[in-house]
Amino acid sequence: MKIIRPIPVFSLLAVLAVCSLFSCSTISYVGDRYPPTEHIDVYYAERDVEFEYKVIGHLSELVSGVNGEESAKQSIIAKCREVGADGVIILGFEYAGSEDTKRYQKAQAIKYID
């Protein structure tokens, strides 16, 4: 008779956490990439950017769940760090037309010009 050992609960929870981290991300990015950065300046209007800059990419993140707007913003900021942006301009929301209307937070990744 073969003995079946139960999977430790913490191992199962760790696997579920990792899976949910990667499966929930719906961020889209198209643009240039530079070495990663640590700090991202966040703006809500192009006129608020105090430095000369160029747009290096466009981002879109699905807004869903509890505290979805903040979660989407944090995902966008993390992606901007990853692609080497100096700042991000949060442009607002766009709605996808379908039976189940989905809301996307849109943004521009920017790089300051020296």
C-alpha positions as CSV (number, residue, x, y, z in Angstrom):
1,M,0.0,0.0,0.0
2,K,1.3,3.4,-1.0
3,I,1.3,6.2,1.6
4,I,0.1,9.6,0.3
5,R,1.6,12.5,2.2
6,P,-0.4,15.8,2.3
7,I,1.2,18.9,0.8
8,P,2.2,21.4,3.5
9,V,-0.3,24.3,3.6
10,F,2.4,27.0,3.3
11,S,3.8,25.4,0.1
12,L,0.3,25.3,-1.4
13,L,-0.2,29.0,-0.4
14,A,3.1,30.0,-1.9
15,V,2.3,28.4,-5.2
16,L,-1.1,30.0,-5.3
17,A,0.4,33.4,-4.5
18,V,3.0,33.1,-7.3
19,C,0.3,32.0,-9.7
20,S,-2.0,34.8,-8.8
21,L,0.8,37.4,-9.2
22,F,1.6,36.4,-12.7
23,S,-2.0,35.6,-13.9
24,C,-3.5,38.8,-12.7
25,S,-1.2,41.2,-14.5
26,T,-2.9,42.6,-17.5
27,I,-0.5,45.5,-18.2
28,S,0.4,46.2,-21.8
29,Y,3.5,48.2,-22.8
30,V,4.7,49.2,-26.2
31,G,7.9,51.3,-26.5
32,D,11.6,51.6,-25.9
33,R,13.5,50.1,-23.0
34,Y,16.4,51.5,-21.0
35,P,18.2,50.2,-17.9
36,P,15.7,49.9,-15.0
37,T,15.2,52.9,-12.7
38,E,14.4,53.2,-9.0
39,H,12.4,56.4,-8.8
40,I,9.4,57.3,-11.0
41,D,7.8,60.8,-11.0
42,V,4.0,60.6,-11.3
43,Y,2.1,63.2,-13.2
44,Y,-1.6,63.5,-14.1
45,A,-1.2,66.1,-16.9
46,E,1.5,66.7,-19.5
47,R,1.7,70.4,-18.6
48,D,2.8,69.5,-15.0
49,V,6.0,67.9,-16.1
50,E,8.7,70.5,-15.2
51,F,11.5,69.0,-17.3
52,E,12.0,68.5,-21.0
53,Y,11.1,64.9,-21.8
54,K,10.3,62.5,-24.5
55,V,7.6,59.8,-24.5
56,I,9.3,56.4,-24.6
57,G,6.2,54.2,-24.4
58,H,2.5,53.7,-23.9
59,L,0.9,51.7,-21.1
60,S,-2.5,50.2,-20.5
61,E,-3.7,48.3,-17.4
62,L,-7.1,46.7,-16.8
63,V,-8.8,48.1,-13.7
64,S,-10.5,45.4,-11.7
65,G,-11.2,44.3,-8.2
66,V,-11.2,46.1,-4.9
67,N,-9.1,49.3,-5.0
68,G,-8.6,48.6,-8.8
69,E,-7.6,52.2,-9.7
70,E,-4.8,52.3,-7.2
71,S,-3.7,48.7,-8.1
72,A,-3.6,49.6,-11.8
73,K,-1.6,52.8,-11.0
74,Q,1.0,50.8,-9.0
75,S,1.3,48.2,-11.8
76,I,2.0,51.0,-14.3
77,I,4.6,52.6,-12.0
78,A,6.3,49.2,-11.5
79,K,6.4,48.7,-15.3
80,C,7.9,52.2,-15.8
81,R,10.7,51.3,-13.4
82,E,11.3,48.1,-15.3
83,V,11.5,49.8,-18.7
84,G,13.8,52.6,-17.4
85,A,11.4,55.5,-17.5
86,D,12.0,58.6,-15.3
87,G,8.4,59.4,-15.0
88,V,4.8,58.5,-16.0
89,I,1.9,60.6,-17.1
90,I,-1.4,59.0,-16.0
91,L,-3.8,59.9,-18.8
92,G,-7.1,58.6,-17.4
93,F,-9.4,55.8,-18.3
94,E,-10.5,54.2,-21.6
95,Y,-13.4,51.8,-21.9
96,A,-13.4,48.7,-24.1
97,G,-16.7,48.3,-25.9
98,S,-18.3,44.9,-25.4
99,E,-21.1,43.2,-23.5
100,D,-18.9,43.3,-20.4
101,T,-17.4,46.8,-20.5
102,K,-13.9,46.9,-19.2
103,R,-12.0,49.9,-18.0
104,Y,-8.3,50.5,-18.7
105,Q,-6.0,53.0,-17.1
106,K,-3.8,54.6,-19.7
107,A,-0.4,56.2,-19.3
108,Q,2.7,57.4,-21.0
109,A,6.2,56.4,-19.9
110,I,8.6,59.4,-20.2
111,K,12.4,59.9,-20.1
112,Y,13.9,63.2,-19.2
113,I,16.1,64.8,-21.8
114,D,19.5,65.9,-20.4
